[in-house]
Amino acid sequence: MVVETPAAEPPIRETNRREIIVGPVTIRLEEGASAARVVAAARALATSA
């Protein structure tokens, strides 16, 4: 029998950051990004594909 204590998990930090994930690409926007900024990032990603 092997008994181990669980590894400490890093604390979860609540933020207002938006992420757009498409395949292996992740775009992380600044905290509090406006809807227009999110749309601009999504459009840029869509045109590059």
N, CA, C and O atoms as a Maestro MAE file, in Angstrom:
{
 s_m_m2io_version
 :::
 2.0.0
}

f_m_ct {
 s_m_title
 :::
 protein
 m_atom[196] {
  # First column is atom index #
  i_m_mmod_type
  r_m_x_coord
  r_m_y_coord
  r_m_z_coord
  i_m_residue_number
  s_m_chain_name
  s_m_pdb_residue_name
  s_m_pdb_atom_name
  i_m_atomic_number
  :::
  1 25 0.845 -1.161 0.000 1 A "MET " " N  " 7
  2 3 0.000 0.000 0.000 1 A "MET " " CA " 6
  3 2 0.898 1.233 0.000 1 A "MET " " C  " 6
  4 15 1.915 1.283 0.692 1 A "MET " " O  " 8
  5 25 0.496 2.226 -0.793 2 A "VAL " " N  " 7
  6 3 1.211 3.499 -0.837 2 A "VAL " " CA " 6
  7 2 0.234 4.583 -0.436 2 A "VAL " " C  " 6
  8 15 -0.850 4.707 -1.006 2 A "VAL " " O  " 8
  9 25 0.628 5.356 0.542 3 A "VAL " " N  " 7
  10 3 -0.222 6.449 1.006 3 A "VAL " " CA " 6
  11 2 0.507 7.758 0.747 3 A "VAL " " C  " 6
  12 15 1.640 7.945 1.189 3 A "VAL " " O  " 8
  13 25 -0.145 8.659 0.032 4 A "GLU " " N  " 7
  14 3 0.449 9.953 -0.252 4 A "GLU " " CA " 6
  15 2 -0.543 11.052 0.109 4 A "GLU " " C  " 6
  16 15 -1.759 10.880 0.025 4 A "GLU " " O  " 8
  17 25 0.002 12.151 0.500 5 A "THR " " N  " 7
  18 3 -0.872 13.304 0.722 5 A "THR " " CA " 6
  19 2 -1.058 14.000 -0.618 5 A "THR " " C  " 6
  20 15 -0.123 14.052 -1.418 5 A "THR " " O  " 8
  21 25 -2.232 14.528 -0.876 6 A "PRO " " N  " 7
  22 3 -2.463 15.188 -2.155 6 A "PRO " " CA " 6
  23 2 -1.577 16.428 -2.299 6 A "PRO " " C  " 6
  24 15 -1.314 17.139 -1.329 6 A "PRO " " O  " 8
  25 25 -1.126 16.665 -3.523 7 A "ALA " " N  " 7
  26 3 -0.306 17.851 -3.792 7 A "ALA " " CA " 6
  27 2 -1.157 19.099 -3.606 7 A "ALA " " C  " 6
  28 15 -2.341 19.125 -3.941 7 A "ALA " " O  " 8
  29 25 -0.533 20.108 -3.074 8 A "ALA " " N  " 7
  30 3 -1.247 21.369 -2.876 8 A "ALA " " CA " 6
  31 2 -1.542 21.989 -4.234 8 A "ALA " " C  " 6
  32 15 -0.652 22.123 -5.074 8 A "ALA " " O  " 8
  33 25 -2.787 22.363 -4.439 9 A "GLU " " N  " 7
  34 3 -3.171 23.001 -5.689 9 A "GLU " " CA " 6
  35 2 -3.028 24.509 -5.538 9 A "GLU " " C  " 6
  36 15 -3.294 25.060 -4.470 9 A "GLU " " O  " 8
  37 25 -2.611 25.169 -6.605 10 A "PRO " " N  " 7
  38 3 -2.504 26.623 -6.516 10 A "PRO " " CA " 6
  39 2 -3.889 27.230 -6.306 10 A "PRO " " C  " 6
  40 15 -4.882 26.698 -6.804 10 A "PRO " " O  " 8
  41 25 -3.959 28.326 -5.582 11 A "PRO " " N  " 7
  42 3 -5.268 28.932 -5.339 11 A "PRO " " CA " 6
  43 2 -5.888 29.418 -6.651 11 A "PRO " " C  " 6
  44 15 -5.195 29.907 -7.543 11 A "PRO " " O  " 8
  45 25 -7.184 29.273 -6.738 12 A "ILE " " N  " 7
  46 3 -7.903 29.746 -7.922 12 A "ILE " " CA " 6
  47 2 -8.153 31.235 -7.763 12 A "ILE " " C  " 6
  48 15 -8.752 31.683 -6.786 12 A "ILE " " O  " 8
  49 25 -7.685 31.984 -8.736 13 A "ARG " " N  " 7
  50 3 -7.837 33.434 -8.680 13 A "ARG " " CA " 6
  51 2 -8.955 33.841 -9.622 13 A "ARG " " C  " 6
  52 15 -8.867 33.637 -10.833 13 A "ARG " " O  " 8
  53 25 -9.995 34.412 -9.063 14 A "GLU " " N  " 7
  54 3 -11.113 34.867 -9.871 14 A "GLU " " CA " 6
  55 2 -10.714 36.153 -10.581 14 A "GLU " " C  " 6
  56 15 -10.289 37.117 -9.946 14 A "GLU " " O  " 8
  57 25 -10.853 36.159 -11.888 15 A "THR " " N  " 7
  58 3 -10.556 37.357 -12.662 15 A "THR " " CA " 6
  59 2 -11.656 37.571 -13.684 15 A "THR " " C  " 6
  60 15 -12.528 36.726 -13.888 15 A "THR " " O  " 8
  61 25 -11.588 38.695 -14.299 16 A "ASN " " N  " 7
  62 3 -12.540 39.043 -15.337 16 A "ASN " " CA " 6
  63 2 -11.864 38.985 -16.700 16 A "ASN " " C  " 6
  64 15 -12.259 39.697 -17.624 16 A "ASN " " O  " 8
  65 25 -10.844 38.138 -16.829 17 A "ARG " " N  " 7
  66 3 -10.114 38.007 -18.090 17 A "ARG " " CA " 6
  67 2 -10.866 37.089 -19.031 17 A "ARG " " C  " 6
  68 15 -11.408 36.061 -18.626 17 A "ARG " " O  " 8
  69 25 -10.887 37.475 -20.281 18 A "ARG " " N  " 7
  70 3 -11.517 36.664 -21.313 18 A "ARG " " CA " 6
  71 2 -10.448 35.905 -22.064 18 A "ARG " " C  " 6
  72 15 -9.345 36.410 -22.274 18 A "ARG " " O  " 8
  73 25 -10.775 34.698 -22.466 19 A "GLU " " N  " 7
  74 3 -9.871 33.888 -23.268 19 A "GLU " " CA " 6
  75 2 -10.626 33.389 -24.488 19 A "GLU " " C  " 6
  76 15 -11.790 33.000 -24.398 19 A "GLU " " O  " 8
  77 25 -9.950 33.406 -25.626 20 A "ILE " " N  " 7
  78 3 -10.488 32.827 -26.848 20 A "ILE " " CA " 6
  79 2 -9.548 31.678 -27.192 20 A "ILE " " C  " 6
  80 15 -8.354 31.883 -27.407 20 A "ILE " " O  " 8
  81 25 -10.098 30.472 -27.242 21 A "ILE " " N  " 7
  82 3 -9.279 29.290 -27.497 21 A "ILE " " CA " 6
  83 2 -9.774 28.625 -28.776 21 A "ILE " " C  " 6
  84 15 -10.941 28.249 -28.886 21 A "ILE " " O  " 8
  85 25 -8.867 28.488 -29.737 22 A "VAL " " N  " 7
  86 3 -9.167 27.801 -30.989 22 A "VAL " " CA " 6
  87 2 -8.007 26.851 -31.251 22 A "VAL " " C  " 6
  88 15 -6.898 27.283 -31.565 22 A "VAL " " O  " 8
  89 25 -8.268 25.559 -31.121 23 A "GLY " " N  " 7
  90 3 -7.200 24.576 -31.301 23 A "GLY " " CA " 6
  91 2 -6.066 24.845 -30.325 23 A "GLY " " C  " 6
  92 15 -6.303 24.996 -29.127 23 A "GLY " " O  " 8
  93 25 -4.835 24.907 -30.825 24 A "PRO " " N  " 7
  94 3 -3.684 25.121 -29.944 24 A "PRO " " CA " 6
  95 2 -3.430 26.592 -29.607 24 A "PRO " " C  " 6
  96 15 -2.487 26.911 -28.883 24 A "PRO " " O  " 8
  97 25 -4.269 27.483 -30.129 25 A "VAL " " N  " 7
  98 3 -4.054 28.925 -29.926 25 A "VAL " " CA " 6
  99 2 -4.963 29.445 -28.821 25 A "VAL " " C  " 6
  100 15 -6.169 29.200 -28.824 25 A "VAL " " O  " 8
  101 25 -4.366 30.168 -27.877 26 A "THR " " N  " 7
  102 3 -5.130 30.818 -26.813 26 A "THR " " CA " 6
  103 2 -4.805 32.297 -26.814 26 A "THR " " C  " 6
  104 15 -3.640 32.685 -26.721 26 A "THR " " O  " 8
  105 25 -5.831 33.119 -26.919 27 A "ILE " " N  " 7
  106 3 -5.664 34.568 -26.816 27 A "ILE " " CA " 6
  107 2 -6.231 34.980 -25.467 27 A "ILE " " C  " 6
  108 15 -7.411 34.764 -25.189 27 A "ILE " " O  " 8
  109 25 -5.394 35.569 -24.639 28 A "ARG " " N  " 7
  110 3 -5.834 36.050 -23.328 28 A "ARG " " CA " 6
  111 2 -5.913 37.574 -23.376 28 A "ARG " " C  " 6
  112 15 -4.914 38.260 -23.594 28 A "ARG " " O  " 8
  113 25 -7.100 38.071 -23.173 29 A "LEU " " N  " 7
  114 3 -7.316 39.514 -23.203 29 A "LEU " " CA " 6
  115 2 -7.125 40.094 -21.813 29 A "LEU " " C  " 6
  116 15 -7.216 39.391 -20.806 29 A "LEU " " O  " 8
  117 25 -6.861 41.382 -21.780 30 A "GLU " " N  " 7
  118 3 -6.648 42.045 -20.504 30 A "GLU " " CA " 6
  119 2 -7.929 42.026 -19.669 30 A "GLU " " C  " 6
  120 15 -9.032 41.893 -20.200 30 A "GLU " " O  " 8
  121 25 -7.764 42.158 -18.377 31 A "GLU " " N  " 7
  122 3 -8.893 42.168 -17.472 31 A "GLU " " CA " 6
  123 2 -9.821 43.317 -17.814 31 A "GLU " " C  " 6
  124 15 -9.368 44.444 -18.014 31 A "GLU " " O  " 8
  125 25 -11.110 43.044 -17.882 32 A "GLY " " N  " 7
  126 3 -12.086 44.074 -18.159 32 A "GLY " " CA " 6
  127 2 -12.142 44.499 -19.618 32 A "GLY " " C  " 6
  128 15 -12.621 45.591 -19.926 32 A "GLY " " O  " 8
  129 25 -11.657 43.649 -20.524 33 A "ALA " " N  " 7
  130 3 -11.669 43.985 -21.951 33 A "ALA " " CA " 6
  131 2 -13.102 44.234 -22.412 33 A "ALA " " C  " 6
  132 15 -14.032 43.530 -22.017 33 A "ALA " " O  " 8
  133 25 -13.257 45.247 -23.252 34 A "SER " " N  " 7
  134 3 -14.587 45.595 -23.750 34 A "SER " " CA " 6
  135 2 -15.057 44.559 -24.764 34 A "SER " " C  " 6
  136 15 -14.270 43.765 -25.278 34 A "SER " " O  " 8
  137 25 -16.350 44.588 -25.037 35 A "ALA " " N  " 7
  138 3 -16.910 43.679 -26.035 35 A "ALA " " CA " 6
  139 2 -16.272 43.943 -27.398 35 A "ALA " " C  " 6
  140 15 -16.022 43.006 -28.156 35 A "ALA " " O  " 8
  141 25 -16.011 45.197 -27.708 36 A "ALA " " N  " 7
  142 3 -15.392 45.543 -28.987 36 A "ALA " " CA " 6
  143 2 -13.994 44.927 -29.091 36 A "ALA " " C  " 6
  144 15 -13.596 44.479 -30.166 36 A "ALA " " O  " 8
  145 25 -13.260 44.901 -28.000 37 A "ARG " " N  " 7
  146 3 -11.909 44.320 -27.995 37 A "ARG " " CA " 6
  147 2 -11.980 42.811 -28.208 37 A "ARG " " C  " 6
  148 15 -11.161 42.247 -28.933 37 A "ARG " " O  " 8
  149 25 -12.958 42.154 -27.576 38 A "VAL " " N  " 7
  150 3 -13.135 40.710 -27.740 38 A "VAL " " CA " 6
  151 2 -13.477 40.391 -29.196 38 A "VAL " " C  " 6
  152 15 -12.925 39.456 -29.777 38 A "VAL " " O  " 8
  153 25 -14.387 41.170 -29.782 39 A "VAL " " N  " 7
  154 3 -14.781 40.964 -31.173 39 A "VAL " " CA " 6
  155 2 -13.581 41.172 -32.095 39 A "VAL " " C  " 6
  156 15 -13.373 40.385 -33.019 39 A "VAL " " O  " 8
  157 25 -12.796 42.210 -31.861 40 A "ALA " " N  " 7
  158 3 -11.622 42.479 -32.704 40 A "ALA " " CA " 6
  159 2 -10.637 41.317 -32.649 40 A "ALA " " C  " 6
  160 15 -10.085 40.931 -33.680 40 A "ALA " " O  " 8
  161 25 -10.410 40.760 -31.481 41 A "ALA " " N  " 7
  162 3 -9.491 39.633 -31.351 41 A "ALA " " CA " 6
  163 2 -10.047 38.401 -32.056 41 A "ALA " " C  " 6
  164 15 -9.305 37.682 -32.726 41 A "ALA " " O  " 8
  165 25 -11.338 38.154 -31.911 42 A "ALA " " N  " 7
  166 3 -11.962 36.997 -32.557 42 A "ALA " " CA " 6
  167 2 -11.911 37.126 -34.079 42 A "ALA " " C  " 6
  168 15 -11.646 36.152 -34.785 42 A "ALA " " O  " 8
  169 25 -12.166 38.335 -34.576 43 A "ARG " " N  " 7
  170 3 -12.102 38.550 -36.027 43 A "ARG " " CA " 6
  171 2 -10.678 38.377 -36.548 43 A "ARG " " C  " 6
  172 15 -10.472 37.791 -37.611 43 A "ARG " " O  " 8
  173 25 -9.712 38.875 -35.816 44 A "ALA " " N  " 7
  174 3 -8.315 38.726 -36.233 44 A "ALA " " CA " 6
  175 2 -7.925 37.249 -36.289 44 A "ALA " " C  " 6
  176 15 -7.234 36.819 -37.213 44 A "ALA " " O  " 8
  177 25 -8.363 36.487 -35.312 45 A "LEU " " N  " 7
  178 3 -8.074 35.059 -35.287 45 A "LEU " " CA " 6
  179 2 -8.771 34.352 -36.447 45 A "LEU " " C  " 6
  180 15 -8.184 33.471 -37.075 45 A "LEU " " O  " 8
  181 25 -10.005 34.723 -36.735 46 A "ALA " " N  " 7
  182 3 -10.767 34.085 -37.806 46 A "ALA " " CA " 6
  183 2 -10.153 34.363 -39.178 46 A "ALA " " C  " 6
  184 15 -10.163 33.490 -40.045 46 A "ALA " " O  " 8
  185 25 -9.626 35.557 -39.382 47 A "THR " " N  " 7
  186 3 -9.042 35.875 -40.683 47 A "THR " " CA " 6
  187 2 -7.667 35.241 -40.876 47 A "THR " " C  " 6
  188 15 -7.199 35.107 -42.007 47 A "THR " " O  " 8
  189 25 -7.020 34.852 -39.782 48 A "SER " " N  " 7
  190 3 -5.695 34.254 -39.900 48 A "SER " " CA " 6
  191 2 -5.761 32.750 -40.160 48 A "SER " " C  " 6
  192 15 -4.755 32.128 -40.501 48 A "SER " " O  " 8
  193 25 -6.934 32.179 -39.999 49 A "ALA " " N  " 7
  194 3 -7.075 30.718 -40.162 49 A "ALA " " CA " 6
  195 2 -7.216 30.312 -41.600 49 A "ALA " " C  " 6
  196 15 -7.343 29.124 -41.896 49 A "ALA " " O  " 8
  :::
 }
 m_bond[195] {
  # First column is bond index #
  i_m_from
  i_m_to
  i_m_order
  :::
  1 1 2 1
  2 2 3 1
  3 3 4 2
  4 3 5 1
  5 5 6 1
  6 6 7 1
  7 7 8 2
  8 7 9 1
  9 9 10 1
  10 10 11 1
  11 11 12 2
  12 11 13 1
  13 13 14 1
  14 14 15 1
  15 15 16 2
  16 15 17 1
  17 17 18 1
  18 18 19 1
  19 19 20 2
  20 19 21 1
  21 21 22 1
  22 22 23 1
  23 23 24 2
  24 23 25 1
  25 25 26 1
  26 26 27 1
  27 27 28 2
  28 27 29 1
  29 29 30 1
  30 30 31 1
  31 31 32 2
  32 31 33 1
  33 33 34 1
  34 34 35 1
  35 35 36 2
  36 35 37 1
  37 37 38 1
  38 38 39 1
  39 39 40 2
  40 39 41 1
  41 41 42 1
  42 42 43 1
  43 43 44 2
  44 43 45 1
  45 45 46 1
  46 46 47 1
  47 47 48 2
  48 47 49 1
  49 49 50 1
  50 50 51 1
  51 51 52 2
  52 51 53 1
  53 53 54 1
  54 54 55 1
  55 55 56 2
  56 55 57 1
  57 57 58 1
  58 58 59 1
  59 59 60 2
  60 59 61 1
  61 61 62 1
  62 62 63 1
  63 63 64 2
  64 63 65 1
  65 65 66 1
  66 66 67 1
  67 67 68 2
  68 67 69 1
  69 69 70 1
  70 70 71 1
  71 71 72 2
  72 71 73 1
  73 73 74 1
  74 74 75 1
  75 75 76 2
  76 75 77 1
  77 77 78 1
  78 78 79 1
  79 79 80 2
  80 79 81 1
  81 81 82 1
  82 82 83 1
  83 83 84 2
  84 83 85 1
  85 85 86 1
  86 86 87 1
  87 87 88 2
  88 87 89 1
  89 89 90 1
  90 90 91 1
  91 91 92 2
  92 91 93 1
  93 93 94 1
  94 94 95 1
  95 95 96 2
  96 95 97 1
  97 97 98 1
  98 98 99 1
  99 99 100 2
  100 99 101 1
  101 101 102 1
  102 102 103 1
  103 103 104 2
  104 103 105 1
  105 105 106 1
  106 106 107 1
  107 107 108 2
  108 107 109 1
  109 109 110 1
  110 110 111 1
  111 111 112 2
  112 111 113 1
  113 113 114 1
  114 114 115 1
  115 115 116 2
  116 115 117 1
  117 117 118 1
  118 118 119 1
  119 119 120 2
  120 119 121 1
  121 121 122 1
  122 122 123 1
  123 123 124 2
  124 123 125 1
  125 125 126 1
  126 126 127 1
  127 127 128 2
  128 127 129 1
  129 129 130 1
  130 130 131 1
  131 131 132 2
  132 131 133 1
  133 133 134 1
  134 134 135 1
  135 135 136 2
  136 135 137 1
  137 137 138 1
  138 138 139 1
  139 139 140 2
  140 139 141 1
  141 141 142 1
  142 142 143 1
  143 143 144 2
  144 143 145 1
  145 145 146 1
  146 146 147 1
  147 147 148 2
  148 147 149 1
  149 149 150 1
  150 150 151 1
  151 151 152 2
  152 151 153 1
  153 153 154 1
  154 154 155 1
  155 155 156 2
  156 155 157 1
  157 157 158 1
  158 158 159 1
  159 159 160 2
  160 159 161 1
  161 161 162 1
  162 162 163 1
  163 163 164 2
  164 163 165 1
  165 165 166 1
  166 166 167 1
  167 167 168 2
  168 167 169 1
  169 169 170 1
  170 170 171 1
  171 171 172 2
  172 171 173 1
  173 173 174 1
  174 174 175 1
  175 175 176 2
  176 175 177 1
  177 177 178 1
  178 178 179 1
  179 179 180 2
  180 179 181 1
  181 181 182 1
  182 182 183 1
  183 183 184 2
  184 183 185 1
  185 185 186 1
  186 186 187 1
  187 187 188 2
  188 187 189 1
  189 189 190 1
  190 190 191 1
  191 191 192 2
  192 191 193 1
  193 193 194 1
  194 194 195 1
  195 195 196 2
  :::
 }
}
